[in-house]
Amino acid sequence: MAIPCDVNALDADLSTVDALARLQLVARRAGHEVRLQNASPELWALLSLVGLDEVLRVDPRRETEQREERVGLEEEREFSDPAA
């Protein structure tokens, strides 16, 4: 059974990631799964950075939005050639 968890008001920091990981562990031990909803772009990026984006599943709608946003940022950014 998937348990929705609205994380909109949570800070994007490592203590939040730790708490969410522990919550997911307890839920899985009980045969359930926590599904994060309304994750901020910063929290989603932090989950990806620490490698927990597959363990702490984010609502699929939100994942798509974040991927689209990241692609847009990459397209707009220009890198200059390093000086030789």
C-alpha positions as CSV (number, residue, x, y, z in Angstrom):
1,M,0.0,0.0,0.0
2,A,1.4,3.4,-1.0
3,I,1.1,6.1,1.7
4,P,1.1,9.7,0.3
5,C,3.3,12.1,2.1
6,D,3.1,15.9,1.3
7,V,6.6,17.3,1.7
8,N,5.9,20.8,0.4
9,A,6.6,22.5,3.8
10,L,9.9,20.5,4.5
11,D,13.3,22.1,4.2
12,A,15.7,20.7,1.6
13,D,18.5,19.6,4.0
14,L,20.2,16.4,5.1
15,S,18.2,16.1,8.3
16,T,15.0,16.0,6.2
17,V,16.5,13.4,3.9
18,D,17.5,11.3,6.9
19,A,14.0,11.5,8.4
20,L,12.3,10.6,5.1
21,A,14.7,7.7,4.6
22,R,13.9,6.4,8.1
23,L,10.2,6.9,7.5
24,Q,10.4,4.8,4.3
25,L,12.4,2.1,6.1
26,V,9.7,1.8,8.8
27,A,6.9,1.8,6.2
28,R,8.6,-0.9,4.1
29,R,9.1,-3.1,7.2
30,A,5.4,-2.9,7.7
31,G,4.7,-3.8,4.1
32,H,3.9,-0.3,2.8
33,E,5.7,2.4,0.8
34,V,5.8,6.2,1.3
35,R,5.2,8.2,-1.8
36,L,6.4,11.8,-1.6
37,Q,4.2,14.5,-3.1
38,N,4.9,18.2,-3.8
39,A,8.6,18.0,-3.3
40,S,10.4,21.2,-4.0
41,P,13.0,21.3,-6.8
42,E,15.7,21.7,-4.1
43,L,14.5,18.6,-2.1
44,W,14.3,16.5,-5.3
45,A,17.8,17.6,-6.3
46,L,19.2,16.7,-2.9
47,L,17.5,13.3,-3.0
48,S,19.0,12.6,-6.4
49,L,22.5,13.9,-5.2
50,V,22.6,11.5,-2.2
51,G,21.2,8.6,-4.3
52,L,17.9,8.2,-2.6
53,D,15.6,9.3,-5.4
54,E,14.8,5.7,-6.2
55,V,14.2,4.7,-2.6
56,L,12.2,7.8,-1.7
57,R,9.8,7.8,-4.6
58,V,8.4,11.1,-5.6
59,D,4.9,11.5,-7.2
60,P,5.5,10.7,-10.9
61,R,3.9,14.0,-12.0
62,R,6.5,15.9,-10.0
63,E,9.4,13.8,-11.4
64,T,8.4,14.7,-14.9
65,E,8.2,18.4,-14.1
66,Q,11.6,18.4,-12.5
67,R,13.3,16.6,-15.4
68,E,11.8,19.1,-17.9
69,E,13.0,22.0,-15.7
70,R,16.6,20.6,-15.5
71,V,16.7,20.2,-19.3
72,G,15.7,23.8,-19.8
73,L,18.4,25.0,-17.4
74,E,21.0,23.0,-19.3
75,E,19.9,24.5,-22.6
76,E,20.0,28.1,-21.4
77,R,23.5,27.8,-19.8
78,E,26.5,28.5,-21.9
79,F,30.0,27.5,-20.9
80,S,33.0,29.4,-22.2
81,D,36.1,27.5,-23.5
82,P,38.9,27.4,-20.9
83,A,41.9,29.6,-21.7
84,A,44.7,27.7,-23.3
